[in-house]
Amino acid sequence: MLVRFLCSRDEQVRRCRDASDAPTISELYNAPELLSSNPDLPRSLEVFNKGTVLRPARPAGTMYSEVSRAYFEAVHAVLTRKKSAAQAADELQDQLQRMLKIPAVGANADLEQRNRVDCH
């Protein structure tokens, strides 16, 4: 009963208008009674429809907690000024590639290719 109430159109309109909660009913993103107080709703729906990814669950699979911890630690190192953003990003990318056994991408791909050539 509570879930039905919280998912109802009227309650979603109220929560969107009063607390700026995003509705789960897609037609509410163009409802005139909500657009007056939140004119960006149609743009939000457009972004959601293009396929936002909230977390790296699929690529991380069963290692999601390890991936989350690595990301958290990299961000923390930057925020506490223990590492530069570039250094933390490079190290995180290397760590995630090792953890998830994925090939190098971006700048690390060039470096990895050069290392392979130098070693042979």
Secondary structure, 3 states (H helix, E strand, C coil): CHHHHHCCHHHHHHHHHHHCCCCCCHHHHHCHHHHCCCCCHHHHHHHHHCCCCCCCHHHHHHHHHHHHHHHHHHHHHHHCCCCCHHHHHHHHHHHHHHHHCCCCCCHHHHHHHHHHHHHC
